[in-house]
Amino acid sequence: MTPLSDERAAFARLQTQLVDLYGRAQGQRLFPSTAIVIPSLSLDVEELAKIEGVHHYEERLLFMLMLLQSPCSNLIYVTSQPVAPSIVDYYLNYLPGIPSLHARRRLTMLSCYDSSSKPLTAKIIERPHLLQRISAAIPDTSNAYISCFNASALERTLAVKLGVPLYACDPDLAYLGSKSNSRHIFREAAIPVPDGFEDLRDAKDIVQTLAALKRQDPALRRAVVKLNEGFSGEGNAVFSYEGCPDSGIDSWIKRILPVHLQFEAVTETWTHFEHKFEEMGGIVEVFIEGVRKRSPSVQCHITPPGVGEVLSTHDQVLGGPSGQIFLGCTFPAADVYRLDVQEAGRRVSKVMEKKGVIGRFAVDFISVLQGDSWVHYAIEINLRKGGTTHPFMMLQFLTHGTYDHKTGLFLTPSGKPRYYYASDNLHSPRYKGLLPDDLINIAVENGLQFNGATQKGVVFHLISALSQYGKVGVLCIGENEEEADDLYKKTVEALQKSATGTQSQC
């Protein structure tokens, strides 16, 4: 056997342990588990570079510190650069019913001290002494597992080196989350997709399929070209058919494509985009037009034994030149269609179950109001912990509430609904220079912190990005949509006020 096949065989054996671990842990509040959190963005480095402050996105999984509310649990959290102690304290202070001192004894924070652009998991694998420290912090490998942002071959290697299973999709199935394979899965689930073509390899394919779409629908105004492994909409580009002739369509598209394609990422160029398309392939599909258009998302989970469930629905908040870049989300999705997209997510989950997927993933849609009805087109599958994962899980940890599949609402233990507005992109140049301690002071002085008694309030994330990039994440939890929106507005106002240099009142 080759070293790679040996690794795959060892990984397969570890994954069978995950099924047993999952079964033993169910309903056991005092179960002595160990979560090894590796928040590595093991994705294309050049695509990641399009996201400002992306190296701070390793902090999006800090919500998992809430696992320490189970008094016998342990957690190991590894990052590229150290996380400020005040940020760790910020999360530990939200633990319901657990003194932060007790939780801190069960928490191990480790760092590579490496700010390079390579994935965190690669940095860990390159550091044998760090691997030894991680191993030494695991009380019992039979009760341990790795939780990650997304699963690549790097995470498989790390799992084998540590001798613990990976609670995520087998990296050999990661291809199922590409734009092309998403379209295949949607068809298998009998869910509508935009007219288009997948499994494309180069610029010639782009030209031919753009021309074919125009011939199929002479009134077509725009189409979208997407990289298979693009994410957050940053790997998308829009092609306008304005000025397209009635004949010679292929030659016209070939001539103007390099200058006519509008990229969602502001730093993208045709030369680079063409190279990435040849490297990873992609799709071309019609741009869904509509006066009233939304982008709901359904979050799903498949347990290690292979049982799928829908966890939540959201409406995504999108930006960028043509509204394709993920900025944030609102929970739940609009009441007029949340149960419809929930059902679509369930059908996709059933297909993914059959293919052996485990862990969390999201299904994104474009929805358009046609007459009195909303029509939903499935767009992509995000086979990772995406932008809707951390706010929903934080809500669960903070309130101990549950998602009601009958209504699509989240209910606290007392049966009261909770809504939220969440964003990874509360952003202003005026916020630059604000330190983590400053942000915490602003939240406290303005009454914005989450209140365990009312189960409402604001929780921040991506806190380390604030000083350098003027960018921070925020989760605003209210008892209705209006209150959640109002909390977001108050948060923006408080930050703007502090950015002007207004002195603290305390």
PANUVO-798046 format. One line per 3 residues: for each residue x, y, z of C-alpha. Coordinates in nm, 2 decimals, padded with zeros to 4 digits. Each point is the difference from the previous one (the first is absolute). Layout:
X:Y:Z | ...
END
This chain:
00.00:00.00:00.00 | 00.11:00.36:-00.07 | 00.04:00.24:00.29
-00.32:00.18:-00.11 | -00.20:-00.33:-00.01 | 00.14:-00.08:00.34
-00.12:00.33:00.13 | -00.35:-00.05:-00.15 | -00.02:-00.34:00.16
00.10:00.14:00.34 | -00.24:00.28:-00.04 | -00.29:-00.24:-00.08
00.07:-00.19:00.32 | 00.00:00.32:00.21 | -00.33:00.11:-00.15
-00.17:-00.32:00.12 | 00.10:00.11:00.35 | -00.19:00.32:-00.06
-00.33:-00.19:-00.03 | 00.07:-00.17:00.33 | 00.10:00.33:00.17
-00.31:00.17:-00.12 | -00.22:-00.28:00.13 | 00.16:00.00:00.34
-00.02:00.38:00.04 | -00.37:00.04:-00.07 | -00.19:00.14:00.29
00.30:-00.03:00.24 | 00.05:00.34:00.16 | 00.31:-00.12:00.18
00.16:-00.19:-00.29 | 00.38:00.07:00.00 | 00.04:00.11:-00.37
00.29:00.20:-00.15 | -00.06:00.22:-00.30 | 00.31:00.10:-00.20
-00.10:00.31:-00.19 | 00.20:00.06:-00.31 | -00.15:00.31:-00.17
00.22:-00.03:-00.31 | -00.14:00.15:-00.32 | 00.15:-00.28:-00.21
-00.11:00.15:-00.33 | 00.16:00.15:-00.30 | 00.25:00.26:00.14
-00.04:00.24:-00.30 | -00.38:00.00:00.04 | 00.03:00.05:00.37
00.22:00.31:-00.06 | -00.31:00.18:-00.15 | -00.15:00.02:00.36
00.13:00.29:00.20 | 00.14:-00.12:00.34 | -00.06:-00.36:-00.09
00.27:-00.13:00.24 | -00.22:00.12:00.29 | -00.28:-00.23:-00.12
00.16:-00.27:00.21 | -00.18:00.17:00.29 | -00.34:-00.07:-00.15
00.00:-00.34:00.17 | 00.06:00.15:00.35 | -00.37:-00.06:00.06
00.11:-00.36:00.07 | 00.14:00.11:00.33 | -00.36:-00.03:00.10
00.05:-00.38:00.00 | 00.18:00.05:00.33 | -00.35:00.05:00.17
00.01:-00.38:00.02 | 00.20:-00.03:00.33 | 00.20:-00.30:-00.10
00.09:00.11:-00.36 | 00.34:00.12:-00.11 | 00.08:00.22:-00.30
00.32:00.06:-00.19 | 00.00:00.30:-00.23 | 00.28:00.06:-00.25
00.06:00.32:-00.20 | 00.27:00.14:-00.23 | 00.06:00.30:00.23
-00.08:00.02:00.38 | -00.35:00.12:00.09 | -00.01:00.29:00.25
-00.08:-00.12:00.36 | -00.28:00.27:00.02 | -00.17:-00.16:-00.30
00.01:-00.35:00.16 | -00.14:00.15:00.32 | -00.27:00.17:-00.20
-00.13:-00.34:-00.11 | 00.05:-00.18:00.32 | -00.20:00.26:00.19
-00.30:-00.11:-00.21 | 00.01:-00.36:00.12 | -00.34:-00.06:00.17
00.04:-00.15:00.35 | 00.37:-00.06:-00.02 | 00.26:00.22:00.17
00.26:00.12:-00.25 | 00.28:-00.13:00.23 | -00.14:-00.35:-00.02
-00.03:00.02:-00.38 | 00.35:00.15:-00.04 | 00.15:-00.31:00.17
-00.15:-00.21:-00.27 | 00.11:00.23:-00.29 | 00.33:-00.02:-00.18
00.08:00.28:-00.24 | 00.29:-00.06:-00.24 | 00.16:00.19:-00.28
00.24:-00.05:-00.29 | 00.13:00.36:00.02 | -00.02:00.01:-00.38
-00.18:00.27:-00.19 | 00.07:-00.14:-00.35 | -00.28:-00.07:-00.24
00.02:-00.38:00.00 | -00.28:-00.19:00.17 | 00.02:-00.03:00.37
-00.01:-00.38:-00.02 | 00.31:-00.01:-00.22 | 00.18:00.22:00.26
-00.09:-00.24:00.28 | 00.11:-00.31:-00.20 | 00.34:00.17:-00.07
00.05:00.05:00.38 | 00.07:-00.34:00.17 | 00.04:00.17:00.35
-00.34:00.17:-00.04 | -00.15:-00.34:-00.10 | 00.15:-00.15:00.32
-00.16:00.29:00.21 | -00.34:-00.07:-00.16 | 00.03:-00.37:00.07
00.12:00.06:00.36 | -00.31:00.22:00.06 | -00.24:-00.29:-00.09
-00.10:-00.19:00.31 | -00.14:-00.30:-00.19 | 00.02:-00.04:-00.38
-00.30:-00.24:00.00 | -00.22:00.29:00.11 | 00.16:00.27:-00.23
-00.09:00.13:-00.34 | 00.12:00.28:-00.23 | -00.24:00.28:-00.10
00.10:00.21:-00.30 | -00.13:00.27:-00.23 | 00.03:-00.22:-00.31
00.15:-00.34:-00.06 | 00.29:-00.04:-00.25 | 00.28:-00.26:-00.04
00.19:00.21:00.26 | -00.26:-00.06:00.27 | 00.00:-00.37:-00.08
00.38:-00.01:00.04 | -00.03:00.19:00.33 | -00.27:-00.25:00.13
00.23:-00.29:-00.07 | 00.30:00.16:00.16 | -00.20:00.08:00.32
-00.19:-00.34:-00.01 | -00.34:00.16:00.04 | -00.30:00.01:-00.24
-00.11:00.30:-00.20 | -00.36:00.12:00.05 | -00.04:00.12:-00.35
-00.05:-00.13:-00.35 | 00.26:-00.24:-00.13 | 00.24:00.21:-00.21
-00.04:-00.25:-00.29 | -00.36:00.12:-00.02 | 00.09:00.37:00.00
-00.07:00.02:-00.37 | -00.37:-00.03:00.07 | 00.01:00.37:00.12
00.13:00.14:-00.33 | -00.23:00.22:-00.21 | -00.02:-00.27:-00.27
-00.08:-00.29:00.23 | -00.25:00.21:00.19 | -00.20:00.03:-00.32
00.02:-00.38:-00.05 | -00.13:-00.06:00.36 | -00.28:00.25:-00.04
-00.12:-00.18:-00.30 | 00.02:-00.33:00.19 | -00.21:00.16:00.27
-00.25:00.13:-00.26 | 00.06:00.36:00.09 | 00.00:00.27:-00.27
00.33:00.16:-00.10 | 00.07:00.30:-00.23 | 00.04:-00.09:-00.36
00.37:-00.06:-00.06 | 00.29:-00.23:-00.05 | 00.24:-00.16:00.24
00.33:-00.20:-00.02 | 00.16:00.28:-00.21 | 00.38:00.01:-00.03
00.12:00.31:-00.18 | -00.07:00.33:-00.18 | -00.12:-00.18:-00.31
-00.27:-00.18:00.21 | -00.10:00.33:00.15 | -00.04:00.16:-00.34
-00.20:-00.30:-00.14 | -00.24:-00.02:00.29 | -00.06:00.37:00.02
-00.09:-00.01:-00.37 | -00.22:-00.31:00.05 | -00.20:00.17:00.28
-00.05:00.31:-00.22 | -00.13:-00.21:-00.29 | -00.23:-00.19:00.23
-00.15:00.33:00.13 | 00.06:00.30:-00.23 | -00.14:00.23:00.27
00.26:-00.11:00.25 | 00.17:00.30:00.16 | 00.27:-00.14:00.22
00.18:-00.33:00.09 | 00.23:-00.09:00.29 | 00.34:-00.17:-00.03
00.11:-00.18:00.32 | 00.32:-00.17:00.11 | -00.07:-00.35:00.13
00.18:00.07:00.33 | -00.09:00.36:00.04 | -00.16:00.11:00.33
-00.20:00.29:00.15 | -00.08:00.10:-00.36 | 00.36:00.13:-00.04
00.06:-00.26:-00.29 | -00.29:00.13:-00.21 | -00.02:00.22:-00.30
-00.30:00.14:-00.19 | -00.01:00.02:-00.38 | -00.23:00.25:-00.16
-00.15:-00.07:-00.35 | -00.05:00.37:-00.07 | 00.09:00.07:-00.36
00.00:-00.37:-00.09 | -00.07:-00.04:-00.38 | -00.26:-00.23:-00.14
00.27:-00.20:-00.19 | 00.36:-00.08:00.07 | -00.07:-00.03:00.38
00.29:-00.23:00.07 | 00.26:00.23:-00.16 | -00.15:00.31:00.16
00.02:-00.16:00.35 | 00.35:-00.13:-00.06 | 00.12:00.35:-00.10
-00.16:00.20:00.29 | 00.01:-00.26:00.28 | 00.33:00.12:00.15
-00.13:00.36:00.04 | -00.37:-00.06:00.04 | 00.00:-00.24:00.29
-00.08:00.18:00.33 | 00.17:-00.17:00.30 | -00.15:00.00:00.34
00.34:00.02:00.16 | 00.14:00.35:-00.05 | 00.36:-00.13:-00.04
-00.08:-00.26:-00.26 | 00.13:00.02:-00.36 | -00.08:-00.20:-00.31
00.35:-00.15:-00.02 | -00.02:-00.13:00.35 | -00.36:-00.11:-00.03
00.07:-00.20:-00.32 | 00.30:-00.17:00.17 | -00.21:-00.10:00.30
-00.29:-00.12:-00.22 | 00.25:-00.23:-00.19 | 00.13:-00.12:00.34
-00.33:-00.08:00.18 | -00.27:00.01:-00.27 | -00.34:00.16:00.04
-00.35:00.07:-00.12 | -00.19:00.25:-00.21 | -00.37:00.06:00.08
-00.26:00.27:-00.06 | -00.01:00.29:00.24 | -00.34:-00.02:00.17
-00.17:00.33:-00.04 | -00.29:00.13:00.20 | -00.14:00.32:00.16
-00.05:-00.18:00.33 | 00.29:-00.25:00.05 | 00.13:-00.16:00.31
00.28:-00.25:00.08 | -00.11:-00.25:00.27 | 00.24:-00.26:00.14
-00.08:-00.33:00.17 | 00.25:-00.14:00.25 | 00.01:-00.38:00.03
00.18:-00.26:00.21 | 00.07:-00.37:-00.05 | 00.10:-00.19:00.32
00.28:-00.26:00.00 | -00.26:-00.28:-00.02 | -00.12:00.16:-00.32
-00.33:00.16:00.11 | -00.07:00.34:-00.16 | -00.20:00.29:00.14
-00.07:00.37:-00.09 | 00.14:00.23:00.27 | -00.12:00.34:-00.11
-00.10:00.24:-00.29 | 00.15:00.34:-00.06 | -00.04:00.29:-00.24
00.35:00.10:-00.11 | 00.11:00.36:-00.01 | 00.19:00.05:-00.32
00.21:00.28:-00.15 | 00.26:00.05:-00.27 | -00.05:00.14:-00.36
-00.29:-00.23:-00.08 | -00.10:-00.12:00.35 | 00.18:-00.33:00.02
00.25:00.05:00.28 | -00.10:-00.13:00.35 | -00.01:00.27:00.26
-00.23:-00.15:00.27 | -00.34:-00.16:00.06 | -00.33:00.03:00.18
-00.17:-00.28:00.19 | -00.24:-00.14:-00.07 | -00.07:00.02:-00.38
-00.32:00.19:-00.10 | -00.31:-00.17:00.13 | -00.16:-00.01:-00.35
00.25:-00.26:-00.12 | 00.22:-00.12:00.29 | -00.18:-00.34:00.01
00.03:-00.04:-00.38 | 00.38:00.04:00.01 | 00.02:-00.21:00.31
-00.16:-00.28:-00.20 | 00.24:00.05:-00.29 | 00.29:-00.02:00.25
-00.14:-00.32:00.14 | 00.00:-00.16:-00.35 | 00.36:00.11:-00.06
00.10:-00.15:00.34 | -00.16:-00.33:-00.10 | 00.22:-00.01:-00.31
00.31:00.09:00.19 | -00.08:-00.27:00.26 | 00.01:-00.26:-00.28
00.34:00.13:-00.11 | 00.15:-00.05:00.34 | 00.03:00.37:00.11
00.01:00.08:00.37 | 00.02:00.34:00.18 | -00.14:00.34:-00.08
-00.08:00.15:-00.34 | -00.22:00.28:-00.14 | -00.21:00.02:-00.31
-00.04:00.34:-00.16 | -00.29:00.11:-00.22 | -00.10:00.30:-00.21
-00.37:00.07:00.04 | -00.22:00.22:-00.22 | -00.36:00.11:00.05
-00.19:-00.10:-00.31 | -00.37:00.11:00.03 | -00.11:-00.10:00.35
00.26:-00.28:00.04 | 00.37:-00.02:00.08 | 00.20:-00.22:-00.24
00.32:-00.14:00.15 | 00.31:-00.09:-00.21 | 00.28:-00.20:00.18
00.33:00.16:-00.05 | 00.27:-00.18:00.19 | 00.09:-00.23:00.29
00.26:00.13:00.25 | 00.15:-00.32:00.15 | 00.15:00.18:00.30
-00.09:00.21:00.30 | -00.11:00.31:-00.19 | -00.11:00.35:00.10
-00.33:-00.12:00.14 | 00.16:-00.27:00.23 | 00.16:00.21:00.27
-00.30:00.23:00.07 | -00.25:-00.28:00.02 | 00.22:-00.22:00.22
00.08:00.29:00.23 | -00.38:00.06:00.04 | -00.04:-00.36:00.09
00.28:00.00:00.25 | -00.11:00.33:00.16 | -00.37:-00.09:00.04
-00.02:-00.38:00.00 | -00.30:00.04:-00.23 | -00.11:-00.21:-00.29
-00.09:00.03:-00.37 | -00.37:-00.07:-00.06 | -00.03:-00.18:-00.34
-00.38:00.06:-00.01 | 00.03:00.38:00.00 | 00.37:00.05:-00.10
00.04:00.21:00.32 | 00.26:-00.02:00.28 | -00.16:-00.03:00.34
00.16:00.05:00.34 | -00.07:-00.26:00.27 | -00.30:00.22:00.11
-00.14:-00.02:-00.35 | 00.08:00.36:-00.11 | 00.13:00.06:-00.35
00.34:00.15:-00.07 | 00.11:00.18:-00.31 | 00.34:00.14:-00.10
00.20:00.21:-00.24 | 00.36:-00.11:-00.05 | 00.28:00.14:-00.20
00.37:-00.07:-00.06 | 00.04:00.34:-00.16 | -00.09:00.28:00.24
00.27:00.21:-00.16 | 00.12:00.36:-00.01 | 00.35:00.16:-00.03
-00.10:00.21:00.30 | 00.00:-00.31:00.22 | 00.37:-00.06:-00.06
00.21:00.03:00.32 | -00.27:-00.13:00.23 | 00.14:-00.28:00.21
-00.18:-00.30:00.14 | -00.03:00.16:00.34 | -00.14:00.31:-00.16
-00.27:-00.20:-00.18 | -00.10:-00.17:00.33 | -00.02:00.33:00.18
-00.22:00.14:-00.28 | -00.23:-00.30:00.03 | -00.03:00.02:00.37
-00.05:00.38:00.02 | -00.27:-00.01:-00.26 | -00.19:-00.29:00.14
00.07:-00.22:-00.30 | 00.14:-00.31:00.16 | -00.20:-00.32:-00.01
-00.22:-00.03:00.31 | -00.05:-00.35:00.13 | -00.31:00.09:00.19
-00.19:00.15:-00.30 | 00.18:-00.22:-00.25 | 00.05:00.30:-00.23
00.29:00.22:-00.09 | 00.31:00.03:-00.21 | 00.30:-00.24:-00.03
00.31:00.10:-00.21 | 00.24:-00.22:-00.19 | 00.31:00.06:-00.23
00.10:00.24:00.27 | 00.37:00.00:-00.09 | -00.07:00.14:-00.34
-00.14:00.32:00.13 | 00.31:00.19:00.08 | 00.18:-00.06:-00.33
-00.29:-00.03:-00.24 | -00.28:00.19:00.17 | -00.20:-00.32:-00.04
-00.19:-00.21:00.25 | -00.27:-00.26:00.01 | -00.32:00.04:00.20
-00.30:-00.21:00.11 | -00.31:00.19:00.11 | -00.26:-00.21:00.17
-00.36:00.13:00.06 | -00.35:-00.14:00.06 | -00.11:00.11:-00.35
00.15:00.12:-00.32 | -00.04:00.36:00.08 | 00.18:-00.02:00.33
00.29:-00.19:-00.15 | 00.03:00.27:-00.28 | -00.02:00.27:00.27
00.28:-00.16:00.20 | 00.22:00.00:-00.31 | -00.08:00.37:-00.07
00.09:00.09:00.37 | 00.32:-00.20:-00.04 | 00.10:00.20:-00.31
-00.09:00.33:00.17 | 00.21:-00.09:00.31 | 00.30:-00.09:-00.21
-00.04:00.31:-00.21 | -00.02:00.22:00.31 | 00.31:-00.16:00.15
00.19:00.04:-00.33 | -00.05:00.37:00.02 | 00.21:00.01:00.31
-00.29:00.05:00.25 | 00.14:-00.07:00.34 | -00.12:-00.30:00.21
-00.26:00.09:00.27 | 00.17:-00.24:00.25
END
